[in-house]
Amino acid sequence: MNVKGVLKDLSRNKALLLMVLPATIWFLFFSYLPMAGTIIAFKEYRYHRDGFLASIVNSKWVGLKNFEFLFSTKDAFLITRNTLMYNAVFIVIGLVLAVGLAIILAEIANKKLAKLYQTGMFLPYFLSWVIVGYFVFSFLSFDKGMINQIAKAFGLTATQWYNDPTYWPLILTLVFLWKSIGYNSVVYLAAIMGIDKSLYEAAMIDGANKWQQIRHITVPMLTPLITILTLLAIGRIFYADFGLFYQVPRNSGTLYSVTNVIDTYVYRGLKFTGEIGMSTAAGLYQSFVGFVLVITSNAIVRRFNKDNALY
């Protein structure tokens, strides 16, 4: 290896390297180093007074016993179904709405007004799920909730929202989209702003209307980005947003049939049993399945269009 060449490149690009240094350190400490802890998934972890590393070394090997927690219980099918179905809906509907919203914002002639709309839709993303949970509670509370108060004013019967699982798939979907759609649309809006304006001018000269411009220019130009972000989302399809499924339904036991997902199930198991090995096994299982799904999805995309694949 040419050491002088490497040092010369480092010196030439030191400004750029300093810019990426914080992110590199973050990934090193919070993404790569913790991977060594996955060994706990195959051990019956017990704390040792000599410290964390000694606890791992001295803990008993149990093989795949920790993984049985996810598959041997009666709730295994339920939590897997809920996790997959919710994420599938979030990916599909979220993609359509985010792209549509980005296109609408890009078409607003008054750019100051567009910035105002964008800021308003971006704001919910910065709210914690605890705050969102109380916000939803202000609407759905049986005694003081706005919806029940309006229903009573019209002579209708109040609904005990936190005891009836019928409506919660729709409620959780709407809350998730409300909170995330503005943030997701920003990425697509930035991509739209980068499209060569001469393409639209040529289309207008040829007589294309606004819908035809969107269909034949905007959407095809966004397709590579849409594909990449969808592939990344598929990689996390076995992960659920813990705050959404735990804070918003307020951990109501009567709603577990539609709100219990892998993450909340593991959290409750860890909370009551203290089995760290079990929770580690669940995280490793989710990561492995996500990895397989990304590889498989990317291979399918490559068969149709190599340029749109991740690699």
C-alpha beads as a LAMMPS data file, in Angstrom:
LAMMPS data file: protein, C-alpha beads

311 atoms
310 bonds

1 atom types
1 bond types

-500.0 500.0 xlo xhi
-500.0 500.0 ylo yhi
-500.0 500.0 zlo zhi

Masses

1 110.0

Atoms # bond

1 1 1 0.000 0.000 0.000
2 1 1 1.276 3.466 -0.902
3 1 1 1.466 5.169 2.505
4 1 1 2.509 8.505 1.041
5 1 1 -0.442 8.464 -1.331
6 1 1 -2.861 7.718 1.506
7 1 1 -1.433 10.500 3.668
8 1 1 -1.577 12.888 0.734
9 1 1 -5.247 12.047 0.123
10 1 1 -6.014 12.514 3.831
11 1 1 -4.311 15.895 3.824
12 1 1 -6.095 16.989 0.661
13 1 1 -9.522 15.980 1.972
14 1 1 -9.070 16.848 5.649
15 1 1 -11.945 19.342 5.625
16 1 1 -14.384 16.734 4.304
17 1 1 -13.046 14.092 6.681
18 1 1 -13.579 16.391 9.653
19 1 1 -17.174 16.908 8.534
20 1 1 -17.919 13.166 8.546
21 1 1 -15.927 12.472 11.733
22 1 1 -18.855 12.993 14.197
23 1 1 -21.095 10.634 12.206
24 1 1 -18.267 8.098 11.956
25 1 1 -17.713 8.164 15.719
26 1 1 -21.446 7.812 16.325
27 1 1 -21.714 4.745 14.082
28 1 1 -18.586 3.251 15.626
29 1 1 -19.822 3.478 19.212
30 1 1 -23.549 2.897 18.696
31 1 1 -23.703 0.570 15.668
32 1 1 -20.485 -1.411 15.271
33 1 1 -19.092 -1.913 18.786
34 1 1 -22.473 -3.086 20.199
35 1 1 -22.509 -5.885 17.604
36 1 1 -20.096 -7.790 19.862
37 1 1 -22.891 -7.942 22.423
38 1 1 -25.016 -10.168 20.182
39 1 1 -23.291 -13.110 21.853
40 1 1 -25.693 -12.523 24.739
41 1 1 -28.453 -13.894 22.493
42 1 1 -26.927 -17.340 22.912
43 1 1 -26.274 -17.107 26.651
44 1 1 -28.282 -17.093 29.860
45 1 1 -27.008 -13.679 30.862
46 1 1 -26.497 -13.099 34.553
47 1 1 -24.846 -10.021 35.998
48 1 1 -21.403 -10.551 37.562
49 1 1 -19.873 -8.193 40.096
50 1 1 -16.678 -7.928 38.056
51 1 1 -18.435 -5.991 35.319
52 1 1 -20.264 -6.325 32.026
53 1 1 -17.590 -8.259 30.114
54 1 1 -17.106 -10.703 32.980
55 1 1 -20.869 -11.211 33.067
56 1 1 -20.890 -12.182 29.397
57 1 1 -17.932 -14.538 29.739
58 1 1 -19.247 -16.257 32.857
59 1 1 -22.837 -16.605 31.657
60 1 1 -24.008 -20.069 30.646
61 1 1 -24.334 -21.019 26.967
62 1 1 -27.938 -21.912 26.068
63 1 1 -27.746 -22.059 22.269
64 1 1 -31.027 -21.108 20.614
65 1 1 -33.089 -21.290 23.793
66 1 1 -33.541 -17.517 23.951
67 1 1 -35.073 -17.525 20.465
68 1 1 -37.789 -19.909 21.628
69 1 1 -39.347 -17.018 23.558
70 1 1 -40.577 -15.462 20.306
71 1 1 -41.842 -18.641 18.681
72 1 1 -43.051 -20.940 21.442
73 1 1 -45.715 -18.676 22.932
74 1 1 -49.317 -18.383 21.824
75 1 1 -48.737 -14.740 20.856
76 1 1 -45.963 -15.491 18.329
77 1 1 -48.270 -15.397 15.295
78 1 1 -50.149 -12.344 16.579
79 1 1 -47.127 -10.128 17.159
80 1 1 -45.504 -11.207 13.879
81 1 1 -48.695 -10.536 11.930
82 1 1 -49.212 -7.134 13.522
83 1 1 -45.608 -6.079 12.934
84 1 1 -45.609 -7.104 9.269
85 1 1 -49.070 -5.797 8.407
86 1 1 -48.608 -2.399 10.022
87 1 1 -45.210 -1.865 8.424
88 1 1 -46.497 -2.962 5.011
89 1 1 -49.333 -0.417 5.255
90 1 1 -46.954 2.288 6.493
91 1 1 -44.527 1.671 3.634
92 1 1 -47.127 1.642 0.851
93 1 1 -49.426 4.441 2.010
94 1 1 -46.534 6.495 3.393
95 1 1 -44.711 6.301 0.067
96 1 1 -47.730 7.390 -1.958
97 1 1 -48.597 10.280 0.354
98 1 1 -44.996 11.462 0.753
99 1 1 -44.409 11.560 -3.011
100 1 1 -47.794 13.162 -3.637
101 1 1 -47.225 15.785 -0.967
102 1 1 -43.769 16.586 -2.333
103 1 1 -45.190 17.057 -5.824
104 1 1 -47.953 19.339 -4.515
105 1 1 -45.473 21.474 -2.557
106 1 1 -43.219 21.726 -5.601
107 1 1 -46.128 22.965 -7.722
108 1 1 -47.157 25.794 -5.370
109 1 1 -46.288 29.028 -7.148
110 1 1 -45.955 31.111 -3.972
111 1 1 -42.694 29.762 -2.523
112 1 1 -43.083 31.588 0.802
113 1 1 -46.461 29.961 1.277
114 1 1 -44.974 26.596 0.261
115 1 1 -42.268 27.011 2.922
116 1 1 -44.960 27.748 5.503
117 1 1 -46.905 24.605 4.571
118 1 1 -43.720 22.535 4.584
119 1 1 -42.743 23.780 8.045
120 1 1 -46.204 23.058 9.414
121 1 1 -46.177 19.490 8.102
122 1 1 -42.576 18.940 9.227
123 1 1 -43.251 20.001 12.837
124 1 1 -45.022 16.810 14.072
125 1 1 -41.899 14.771 13.332
126 1 1 -40.081 16.515 16.198
127 1 1 -42.750 15.698 18.776
128 1 1 -42.015 12.748 21.043
129 1 1 -44.443 9.851 21.137
130 1 1 -45.212 10.699 24.771
131 1 1 -46.543 14.098 23.707
132 1 1 -48.372 12.578 20.748
133 1 1 -49.911 9.994 23.086
134 1 1 -51.355 12.733 25.298
135 1 1 -52.472 14.618 22.210
136 1 1 -54.409 11.565 20.985
137 1 1 -55.781 11.032 24.507
138 1 1 -57.233 14.541 24.454
139 1 1 -59.313 13.432 21.471
140 1 1 -60.206 9.898 22.580
141 1 1 -60.648 10.160 26.346
142 1 1 -63.980 8.693 27.401
143 1 1 -64.880 11.511 29.826
144 1 1 -63.144 14.598 28.449
145 1 1 -62.186 13.601 24.899
146 1 1 -63.123 16.005 22.127
147 1 1 -64.672 13.317 19.926
148 1 1 -66.932 11.999 22.684
149 1 1 -67.914 15.544 23.680
150 1 1 -68.985 16.261 20.100
151 1 1 -70.847 12.934 19.969
152 1 1 -72.732 13.766 23.175
153 1 1 -73.634 17.196 21.809
154 1 1 -75.375 15.468 18.879
155 1 1 -77.099 12.965 21.156
156 1 1 -74.834 10.048 20.254
157 1 1 -73.332 7.466 22.610
158 1 1 -69.769 8.025 23.792
159 1 1 -67.242 5.391 22.739
160 1 1 -64.685 3.828 25.060
161 1 1 -61.860 4.069 22.560
162 1 1 -59.205 2.551 24.809
163 1 1 -61.299 -0.552 25.433
164 1 1 -62.408 -1.238 21.858
165 1 1 -59.718 -2.586 19.461
166 1 1 -61.951 -2.180 16.393
167 1 1 -60.783 1.308 15.461
168 1 1 -57.136 1.158 16.486
169 1 1 -55.553 -0.132 13.262
170 1 1 -56.958 2.969 11.548
171 1 1 -56.063 5.278 14.451
172 1 1 -52.452 4.078 14.613
173 1 1 -52.075 4.365 10.849
174 1 1 -53.421 7.933 10.801
175 1 1 -51.237 8.995 13.747
176 1 1 -48.123 7.491 12.162
177 1 1 -48.781 9.176 8.820
178 1 1 -49.556 12.515 10.483
179 1 1 -46.258 12.423 12.359
180 1 1 -43.953 11.112 9.624
181 1 1 -45.348 12.153 6.258
182 1 1 -44.003 15.715 6.375
183 1 1 -40.475 14.519 7.147
184 1 1 -40.527 11.848 4.439
185 1 1 -41.794 14.284 1.821
186 1 1 -38.773 16.566 2.317
187 1 1 -36.448 13.983 0.737
188 1 1 -38.622 13.696 -2.358
189 1 1 -39.131 17.448 -2.511
190 1 1 -35.352 17.961 -2.574
191 1 1 -35.096 15.440 -5.420
192 1 1 -37.833 17.226 -7.377
193 1 1 -36.024 20.544 -6.954
194 1 1 -32.969 18.946 -8.541
195 1 1 -34.746 17.892 -11.739
196 1 1 -33.602 19.813 -14.801
197 1 1 -36.211 22.505 -15.537
198 1 1 -35.491 22.266 -19.258
199 1 1 -37.286 18.911 -19.270
200 1 1 -40.515 20.574 -18.163
201 1 1 -40.027 23.424 -20.602
202 1 1 -39.597 20.980 -23.488
203 1 1 -42.705 19.083 -22.369
204 1 1 -44.730 22.313 -22.242
205 1 1 -43.597 23.184 -25.778
206 1 1 -44.814 19.755 -26.900
207 1 1 -48.215 20.483 -25.355
208 1 1 -47.960 18.342 -22.212
209 1 1 -50.273 19.414 -19.397
210 1 1 -49.273 19.431 -15.724
211 1 1 -50.483 15.891 -15.066
212 1 1 -48.558 14.543 -18.061
213 1 1 -45.413 16.340 -16.872
214 1 1 -45.725 14.725 -13.467
215 1 1 -46.433 11.304 -14.940
216 1 1 -43.695 11.260 -17.573
217 1 1 -40.986 13.416 -15.961
218 1 1 -41.340 13.815 -12.192
219 1 1 -42.278 10.252 -11.253
220 1 1 -39.695 8.537 -13.526
221 1 1 -36.970 10.842 -12.193
222 1 1 -37.984 9.971 -8.620
223 1 1 -38.106 6.223 -9.262
224 1 1 -34.458 5.466 -8.294
225 1 1 -34.855 7.335 -4.992
226 1 1 -38.228 5.709 -4.315
227 1 1 -36.710 2.275 -4.926
228 1 1 -33.733 2.838 -2.627
229 1 1 -35.809 4.231 0.248
230 1 1 -38.344 1.414 -0.126
231 1 1 -35.583 -1.195 0.014
232 1 1 -34.248 0.372 3.193
233 1 1 -37.755 0.435 4.674
234 1 1 -38.207 -3.258 3.840
235 1 1 -35.038 -3.952 5.802
236 1 1 -36.812 -2.709 8.931
237 1 1 -40.154 -4.350 8.283
238 1 1 -39.687 -6.595 11.341
239 1 1 -39.090 -3.542 13.530
240 1 1 -42.005 -1.575 14.929
241 1 1 -42.013 1.968 16.258
242 1 1 -42.107 1.262 19.992
243 1 1 -43.444 4.698 20.943
244 1 1 -46.336 4.463 18.510
245 1 1 -47.543 1.064 19.728
246 1 1 -46.848 1.601 23.422
247 1 1 -47.426 5.282 24.203
248 1 1 -50.330 6.109 21.906
249 1 1 -52.624 3.199 23.043
250 1 1 -51.441 3.943 26.618
251 1 1 -50.448 0.299 27.118
252 1 1 -54.099 -0.740 27.309
253 1 1 -54.351 -4.516 27.783
254 1 1 -57.671 -4.748 25.957
255 1 1 -55.981 -3.443 22.791
256 1 1 -53.124 -5.963 22.712
257 1 1 -54.746 -7.910 19.889
258 1 1 -54.143 -4.999 17.486
259 1 1 -51.337 -3.049 19.186
260 1 1 -48.971 -5.766 20.405
261 1 1 -45.931 -6.015 18.108
262 1 1 -42.519 -7.651 18.463
263 1 1 -40.908 -4.628 20.123
264 1 1 -43.623 -4.085 22.737
265 1 1 -43.883 -7.815 23.415
266 1 1 -40.144 -8.083 24.049
267 1 1 -40.193 -4.958 26.237
268 1 1 -42.956 -6.350 28.434
269 1 1 -41.171 -9.693 28.627
270 1 1 -37.931 -7.988 29.656
271 1 1 -39.770 -5.784 32.137
272 1 1 -41.381 -8.684 33.981
273 1 1 -38.752 -11.425 33.589
274 1 1 -35.494 -9.479 33.326
275 1 1 -34.165 -11.864 30.663
276 1 1 -31.646 -9.736 28.766
277 1 1 -30.650 -12.695 26.583
278 1 1 -34.209 -12.953 25.325
279 1 1 -34.377 -9.312 24.245
280 1 1 -30.981 -9.591 22.565
281 1 1 -32.158 -12.657 20.669
282 1 1 -35.222 -10.745 19.470
283 1 1 -33.077 -7.861 18.212
284 1 1 -30.712 -10.251 16.426
285 1 1 -33.649 -12.059 14.843
286 1 1 -35.137 -8.788 13.573
287 1 1 -31.785 -7.664 12.162
288 1 1 -31.139 -10.982 10.441
289 1 1 -34.570 -11.135 8.834
290 1 1 -34.246 -7.508 7.728
291 1 1 -30.853 -8.265 6.186
292 1 1 -32.262 -11.212 4.255
293 1 1 -35.227 -9.155 3.035
294 1 1 -32.979 -6.313 1.826
295 1 1 -30.688 -8.734 -0.041
296 1 1 -33.660 -10.518 -1.613
297 1 1 -35.493 -7.306 -2.564
298 1 1 -32.335 -5.789 -3.993
299 1 1 -31.716 -8.913 -6.096
300 1 1 -35.245 -8.666 -7.498
301 1 1 -34.741 -4.981 -8.362
302 1 1 -31.418 -5.759 -10.067
303 1 1 -33.143 -8.251 -12.379
304 1 1 -35.346 -5.477 -13.751
305 1 1 -33.127 -2.387 -13.465
306 1 1 -29.583 -2.456 -12.086
307 1 1 -29.423 1.337 -11.879
308 1 1 -32.211 1.436 -9.277
309 1 1 -30.673 -1.184 -6.979
310 1 1 -28.750 -0.400 -3.809
311 1 1 -25.635 -2.082 -5.193

Bonds

1 1 1 2
2 1 2 3
3 1 3 4
4 1 4 5
5 1 5 6
6 1 6 7
7 1 7 8
8 1 8 9
9 1 9 10
10 1 10 11
11 1 11 12
12 1 12 13
13 1 13 14
14 1 14 15
15 1 15 16
16 1 16 17
17 1 17 18
18 1 18 19
19 1 19 20
20 1 20 21
21 1 21 22
22 1 22 23
23 1 23 24
24 1 24 25
25 1 25 26
26 1 26 27
27 1 27 28
28 1 28 29
29 1 29 30
30 1 30 31
31 1 31 32
32 1 32 33
33 1 33 34
34 1 34 35
35 1 35 36
36 1 36 37
37 1 37 38
38 1 38 39
39 1 39 40
40 1 40 41
41 1 41 42
42 1 42 43
43 1 43 44
44 1 44 45
45 1 45 46
46 1 46 47
47 1 47 48
48 1 48 49
49 1 49 50
50 1 50 51
51 1 51 52
52 1 52 53
53 1 53 54
54 1 54 55
55 1 55 56
56 1 56 57
57 1 57 58
58 1 58 59
59 1 59 60
60 1 60 61
61 1 61 62
62 1 62 63
63 1 63 64
64 1 64 65
65 1 65 66
66 1 66 67
67 1 67 68
68 1 68 69
69 1 69 70
70 1 70 71
71 1 71 72
72 1 72 73
73 1 73 74
74 1 74 75
75 1 75 76
76 1 76 77
77 1 77 78
78 1 78 79
79 1 79 80
80 1 80 81
81 1 81 82
82 1 82 83
83 1 83 84
84 1 84 85
85 1 85 86
86 1 86 87
87 1 87 88
88 1 88 89
89 1 89 90
90 1 90 91
91 1 91 92
92 1 92 93
93 1 93 94
94 1 94 95
95 1 95 96
96 1 96 97
97 1 97 98
98 1 98 99
99 1 99 100
100 1 100 101
101 1 101 102
102 1 102 103
103 1 103 104
104 1 104 105
105 1 105 106
106 1 106 107
107 1 107 108
108 1 108 109
109 1 109 110
110 1 110 111
111 1 111 112
112 1 112 113
113 1 113 114
114 1 114 115
115 1 115 116
116 1 116 117
117 1 117 118
118 1 118 119
119 1 119 120
120 1 120 121
121 1 121 122
122 1 122 123
123 1 123 124
124 1 124 125
125 1 125 126
126 1 126 127
127 1 127 128
128 1 128 129
129 1 129 130
130 1 130 131
131 1 131 132
132 1 132 133
133 1 133 134
134 1 134 135
135 1 135 136
136 1 136 137
137 1 137 138
138 1 138 139
139 1 139 140
140 1 140 141
141 1 141 142
142 1 142 143
143 1 143 144
144 1 144 145
145 1 145 146
146 1 146 147
147 1 147 148
148 1 148 149
149 1 149 150
150 1 150 151
151 1 151 152
152 1 152 153
153 1 153 154
154 1 154 155
155 1 155 156
156 1 156 157
157 1 157 158
158 1 158 159
159 1 159 160
160 1 160 161
161 1 161 162
162 1 162 163
163 1 163 164
164 1 164 165
165 1 165 166
166 1 166 167
167 1 167 168
168 1 168 169
169 1 169 170
170 1 170 171
171 1 171 172
172 1 172 173
173 1 173 174
174 1 174 175
175 1 175 176
176 1 176 177
177 1 177 178
178 1 178 179
179 1 179 180
180 1 180 181
181 1 181 182
182 1 182 183
183 1 183 184
184 1 184 185
185 1 185 186
186 1 186 187
187 1 187 188
188 1 188 189
189 1 189 190
190 1 190 191
191 1 191 192
192 1 192 193
193 1 193 194
194 1 194 195
195 1 195 196
196 1 196 197
197 1 197 198
198 1 198 199
199 1 199 200
200 1 200 201
201 1 201 202
202 1 202 203
203 1 203 204
204 1 204 205
205 1 205 206
206 1 206 207
207 1 207 208
208 1 208 209
209 1 209 210
210 1 210 211
211 1 211 212
212 1 212 213
213 1 213 214
214 1 214 215
215 1 215 216
216 1 216 217
217 1 217 218
218 1 218 219
219 1 219 220
220 1 220 221
221 1 221 222
222 1 222 223
223 1 223 224
224 1 224 225
225 1 225 226
226 1 226 227
227 1 227 228
228 1 228 229
229 1 229 230
230 1 230 231
231 1 231 232
232 1 232 233
233 1 233 234
234 1 234 235
235 1 235 236
236 1 236 237
237 1 237 238
238 1 238 239
239 1 239 240
240 1 240 241
241 1 241 242
242 1 242 243
243 1 243 244
244 1 244 245
245 1 245 246
246 1 246 247
247 1 247 248
248 1 248 249
249 1 249 250
250 1 250 251
251 1 251 252
252 1 252 253
253 1 253 254
254 1 254 255
255 1 255 256
256 1 256 257
257 1 257 258
258 1 258 259
259 1 259 260
260 1 260 261
261 1 261 262
262 1 262 263
263 1 263 264
264 1 264 265
265 1 265 266
266 1 266 267
267 1 267 268
268 1 268 269
269 1 269 270
270 1 270 271
271 1 271 272
272 1 272 273
273 1 273 274
274 1 274 275
275 1 275 276
276 1 276 277
277 1 277 278
278 1 278 279
279 1 279 280
280 1 280 281
281 1 281 282
282 1 282 283
283 1 283 284
284 1 284 285
285 1 285 286
286 1 286 287
287 1 287 288
288 1 288 289
289 1 289 290
290 1 290 291
291 1 291 292
292 1 292 293
293 1 293 294
294 1 294 295
295 1 295 296
296 1 296 297
297 1 297 298
298 1 298 299
299 1 299 300
300 1 300 301
301 1 301 302
302 1 302 303
303 1 303 304
304 1 304 305
305 1 305 306
306 1 306 307
307 1 307 308
308 1 308 309
309 1 309 310
310 1 310 311
